[in-house]
């Protein structure tokens, strides 16, 4: 694979995009898991799927939209979905977790309707669902790079606020943390990472890349910072090893990356059990 990367641009694009996602997705995933919001990735991924279906449908029915990239329309839907989740969290103050299944249901329903209007699944939509190495373009790489840099910048600047918010929201509010702003930035980043990850992992598998490396890291980490470091390490290992195995075995890249993350998790759990 390593020789082929330098000969084929689509492999280079997939590799660089995958490495960036292996960094950004678990980095956000640590805060998602600690805040017990693991289902938010599933909810926004289904909203993004509805956006992708809408983009493909527009390209099929409207001449002016023929050249539009469905990825950016999916990003727009994902951002809107994140804003609706935040709004619903304020509406259901004592049942905030209801916001996620509401948006999840809406995303699934809208996606199914749009897909049925387009007369079923198309090859393009299938690649968004499960990931496709050959579909990753240079523009996609630049998009993922911008999202990864945004994630790193926001977490570096607001690390203390995110840490307080993750473990004790009431204390963070009393301490003067701008809770609404931090919530908004955080969920916006989650939406962008999910939308940017679809070409590599696929919309149905992205939540796995955000949670499985974190699940492995919290079994070996002794501090929150170590959990972040191990999550990124396991995420990168899963992406790189998964892409290599997918190329050598001619498997679907998204599923291979996720199963590699599962194997890493099982190895960590087995190692911890043996140490006991």
C-alpha positions as CSV (number, residue, x, y, z in Angstrom):
1,X,0.0,0.0,0.0
2,X,2.8,2.4,0.9
3,X,4.3,2.4,-2.6
4,X,0.8,2.7,-4.2
5,X,0.1,5.8,-2.1
6,X,2.7,7.8,-3.9
7,X,1.5,6.6,-7.3
8,X,-2.2,7.1,-7.0
9,X,-3.7,10.5,-5.9
10,X,-7.0,9.0,-4.6
11,X,-5.0,6.8,-2.2
12,X,-3.0,9.8,-1.0
13,X,-6.2,11.7,-0.5
14,X,-7.8,8.9,1.5
15,X,-4.7,8.4,3.6
16,X,-4.3,12.1,4.5
17,X,-8.0,12.6,5.2
18,X,-8.0,9.4,7.3
19,X,-5.1,10.5,9.4
20,X,-6.8,13.9,10.0
21,X,-10.0,12.2,11.0
22,X,-8.2,9.8,13.3
23,X,-7.0,12.8,15.2
24,X,-10.2,15.0,15.2
25,X,-12.9,12.4,15.8
26,X,-11.4,10.8,19.0
27,X,-10.3,14.2,20.3
28,X,-13.9,15.3,20.3
29,X,-15.1,11.8,21.3
30,X,-13.4,12.1,24.7
31,X,-15.7,15.0,25.6
32,X,-18.7,13.3,24.1
33,X,-18.2,10.2,26.1
34,X,-17.5,12.0,29.4
35,X,-20.6,14.1,28.9
36,X,-22.7,11.0,28.2
37,X,-23.7,12.2,24.7
38,X,-22.5,9.2,22.7
39,X,-25.8,9.1,20.7
40,X,-25.3,12.6,19.4
41,X,-23.0,11.3,16.7
42,X,-25.6,8.9,15.5
43,X,-28.3,11.6,15.5
44,X,-26.2,14.1,13.5
45,X,-25.0,11.4,11.1
46,X,-28.6,10.6,10.1
47,X,-29.3,14.3,9.7
48,X,-26.2,14.5,7.5
49,X,-27.5,11.6,5.5
50,X,-30.7,13.5,4.8
51,X,-28.6,16.4,3.6
52,X,-26.6,14.2,1.3
53,X,-29.8,12.7,-0.1
54,X,-31.2,16.2,-0.6
55,X,-28.0,17.3,-2.4
56,X,-28.0,14.3,-4.7
57,X,-31.7,14.8,-5.4
58,X,-31.1,18.5,-6.2
59,X,-28.3,17.5,-8.6
60,X,-30.6,15.1,-10.3
61,X,-33.6,17.3,-10.7
62,X,-32.2,20.9,-10.9
63,X,-29.8,21.8,-13.6
64,X,-28.4,24.7,-11.6
65,X,-27.5,22.4,-8.7
66,X,-25.8,19.7,-10.9
67,X,-22.3,20.8,-9.9
68,X,-22.9,21.1,-6.2
69,X,-21.0,18.9,-3.8
70,X,-23.5,17.0,-1.7
71,X,-20.9,16.9,1.1
72,X,-21.4,20.7,1.8
73,X,-25.2,20.3,1.8
74,X,-24.8,17.5,4.3
75,X,-22.6,19.7,6.4
76,X,-25.3,22.4,6.3
77,X,-28.0,19.9,7.5
78,X,-25.6,18.6,10.2
79,X,-25.0,22.1,11.5
80,X,-28.8,22.9,11.5
81,X,-29.4,19.6,13.3
82,X,-26.9,20.6,16.0
83,X,-28.6,23.9,16.4
84,X,-32.0,22.2,16.8
85,X,-30.5,19.9,19.4
86,X,-29.3,22.8,21.5
87,X,-32.7,24.5,21.1
88,X,-34.5,21.4,22.3
89,X,-32.1,21.0,25.2
90,X,-33.4,24.4,26.5
91,X,-37.0,23.4,25.8
92,X,-36.8,20.2,27.7
93,X,-34.6,21.4,30.6
94,X,-35.4,18.5,32.9
95,X,-35.2,15.9,30.0
96,X,-32.4,17.2,27.9
97,X,-31.5,13.8,26.6
98,X,-34.8,13.8,24.7
99,X,-33.3,16.3,22.2
100,X,-31.0,13.6,20.6
101,X,-33.6,10.9,19.8
102,X,-36.0,13.6,18.5
103,X,-33.4,14.8,16.0
104,X,-32.3,11.3,15.3
105,X,-35.9,10.3,14.3
106,X,-36.3,13.4,12.2
107,X,-33.1,12.7,10.4
108,X,-34.0,9.1,9.6
109,X,-37.5,10.1,8.5
110,X,-36.4,12.9,6.2
111,X,-33.6,10.8,4.8
112,X,-35.9,7.9,3.9
113,X,-38.4,10.3,2.2
114,X,-35.7,11.9,0.1
115,X,-34.2,8.6,-0.9
116,X,-37.6,7.3,-1.9
117,X,-38.2,10.4,-4.0
118,X,-34.9,9.7,-5.7
119,X,-36.0,6.2,-6.5
120,X,-33.9,4.3,-4.1
121,X,-30.1,4.1,-3.4
122,X,-27.6,5.3,-5.9
123,X,-23.9,4.5,-6.2
124,X,-23.0,7.9,-4.8
125,X,-25.3,7.6,-1.8
126,X,-24.0,4.1,-1.1
127,X,-20.4,5.5,-0.9
128,X,-21.6,8.1,1.6
129,X,-23.3,5.5,3.7
130,X,-20.3,3.1,4.1
131,X,-17.3,5.2,2.9
132,X,-15.3,4.9,-0.3
133,X,-11.6,5.5,-0.7
134,X,-11.8,6.2,-4.4
135,X,-14.4,8.9,-3.8
136,X,-12.1,11.1,-1.6
137,X,-11.1,14.2,-3.7
138,X,-8.4,16.8,-3.0
139,X,-11.2,19.2,-2.0
140,X,-12.4,16.7,0.6
141,X,-8.9,16.6,2.1
142,X,-8.8,20.4,2.4
143,X,-12.3,20.3,4.0
144,X,-11.2,17.7,6.5
145,X,-8.0,19.7,7.2
146,X,-10.0,22.9,7.9
147,X,-12.3,21.0,10.3
148,X,-9.4,19.2,12.1
149,X,-7.6,22.6,12.6
150,X,-10.9,24.1,13.9
151,X,-11.3,21.3,16.4
152,X,-7.7,21.6,17.6
153,X,-7.9,25.4,17.9
154,X,-11.2,25.4,19.8
155,X,-10.1,22.7,22.3
156,X,-6.8,24.4,22.9
157,X,-8.4,27.8,23.6
158,X,-11.4,26.5,25.6
159,X,-9.9,23.4,27.2
160,X,-10.5,24.5,30.7
161,X,-14.1,25.5,30.0
162,X,-14.8,22.2,28.2
163,X,-13.3,20.3,31.0
164,X,-15.5,22.0,33.6
165,X,-18.5,21.6,31.5
166,X,-17.9,17.9,30.9
167,X,-17.6,17.0,34.6
168,X,-19.8,19.6,36.4
169,X,-22.0,21.9,34.4
170,X,-23.5,23.6,37.4
171,X,-20.1,24.5,38.8
172,X,-19.0,25.7,35.4
173,X,-22.0,28.0,35.2
174,X,-21.4,29.4,38.7
175,X,-17.7,29.9,37.8
176,X,-18.7,32.3,35.0
177,X,-18.2,29.9,32.1
178,X,-20.3,31.0,29.1
179,X,-22.1,27.7,29.0
180,X,-24.3,28.4,26.0
181,X,-21.4,29.5,23.8
182,X,-19.3,26.5,24.7
183,X,-22.2,24.2,24.1
184,X,-22.8,25.8,20.7
185,X,-19.1,25.6,19.6
186,X,-18.8,22.0,20.8
187,X,-21.9,20.7,19.1
188,X,-21.0,22.7,15.9
189,X,-17.6,21.0,15.8
190,X,-19.2,17.5,16.3
191,X,-21.5,18.3,13.3
192,X,-18.7,19.3,11.1
193,X,-16.5,16.3,12.0
194,X,-19.3,13.9,11.3
195,X,-20.1,15.5,7.9
196,X,-16.4,15.6,6.9
197,X,-15.9,11.9,7.9
198,X,-18.4,10.4,5.6
199,X,-16.1,9.9,2.6
200,X,-13.7,7.7,4.6
201,X,-15.8,5.9,7.3
202,X,-19.3,6.4,6.0
203,X,-22.3,8.1,7.7
204,X,-23.5,4.9,9.4
205,X,-20.1,4.2,11.0
206,X,-18.7,7.6,12.0
207,X,-20.0,7.4,15.6
208,X,-17.8,4.3,16.1
209,X,-14.7,6.3,15.3
210,X,-15.7,8.8,17.9
211,X,-16.4,6.4,20.7
212,X,-14.4,3.1,20.2
213,X,-10.9,4.7,20.6
214,X,-12.2,6.5,23.7
215,X,-13.6,3.3,25.1
216,X,-10.2,1.7,24.8
217,X,-8.3,4.8,26.2
218,X,-10.3,5.1,29.4
219,X,-9.3,1.6,30.4
220,X,-5.6,2.5,30.4
221,X,-5.5,6.2,31.0
222,X,-4.8,7.5,34.5
223,X,-5.9,11.1,33.9
224,X,-8.1,13.1,31.5
225,X,-5.1,14.3,29.5
226,X,-3.9,10.8,29.1
227,X,-7.4,9.7,28.0
228,X,-7.2,12.3,25.2
229,X,-3.7,11.2,24.2
230,X,-4.6,7.5,24.1
231,X,-7.8,8.2,22.3
232,X,-6.0,10.0,19.5
233,X,-3.3,7.2,19.4
234,X,-5.9,4.4,19.1
235,X,-7.9,6.5,16.6
236,X,-4.8,6.9,14.3
237,X,-3.9,3.2,14.7
238,X,-7.4,2.2,13.7
239,X,-7.5,4.5,10.6
240,X,-4.0,3.6,9.3
241,X,-4.2,-0.1,10.0
242,X,-7.8,-0.2,8.7
243,X,-6.9,1.5,5.5
244,X,-3.9,-0.8,5.0
245,X,-6.0,-3.9,5.6
246,X,-8.8,-2.6,3.3
247,X,-6.3,-2.0,0.5
248,X,-4.6,-5.4,0.9
249,X,-7.8,-7.4,1.3
250,X,-10.0,-5.4,-1.0
251,X,-12.5,-4.7,1.8
252,X,-14.8,-1.7,2.5
253,X,-12.5,0.9,4.2
254,X,-15.2,2.2,6.6
255,X,-16.1,-1.2,8.0
256,X,-12.4,-2.2,8.1
257,X,-11.4,0.9,10.1
258,X,-14.3,0.3,12.6
259,X,-13.4,-3.4,13.0
260,X,-9.8,-2.5,13.6
261,X,-11.0,-0.2,16.4
262,X,-13.0,-3.0,17.8
263,X,-10.0,-5.3,17.8
264,X,-7.9,-2.6,19.5
265,X,-10.6,-2.3,22.2
266,X,-10.7,-6.1,22.7
267,X,-6.9,-6.2,23.0
268,X,-6.9,-3.5,25.6
269,X,-9.7,-5.2,27.6
270,X,-7.8,-8.5,27.4
271,X,-4.6,-6.8,28.6
272,X,-6.4,-5.2,31.5
273,X,-8.0,-8.5,32.5
274,X,-4.6,-10.3,32.3
275,X,-3.0,-7.7,34.5
276,X,-5.6,-8.2,37.2
